[in-house]
Amino acid sequence: MSQPTPPRTHDDQHLLNGCGGVMCAESGAGHELSFLQRRVASATPSKWRDAVVTLVLPDGWVQLTTIDDQESVWVWQHSDLTGALHSGEPVALHEVYHVLAAGSHWLNVAPASNTAAAATAL
């Protein structure tokens, strides 16, 4: 069985290097979760999708499989999440405000399509 490959663009490396140091100073998709983003995601419960973690890569890419329709979804977060998320773990993904919830821990993520668009714009 071959390992799935996360979506890439020619400018992904620029996007991956957008953070400096341990604390993320960026507030864009895949970086620091803002108070407002947390608030609006909480206020729109119908936009959450249940999923299971399929694969976690050290460069921030996470593959999810949605519960309702078995769709494969790739998201990116600037941190290495290999110690925080594990294959088979249940999570929820907010489709409008791009929040990944694993238990009580919430992360700002960039969906693969938004990541490509953001990288192109940089």
Disulfide bonds with the S-S distance in Angstrom:
none
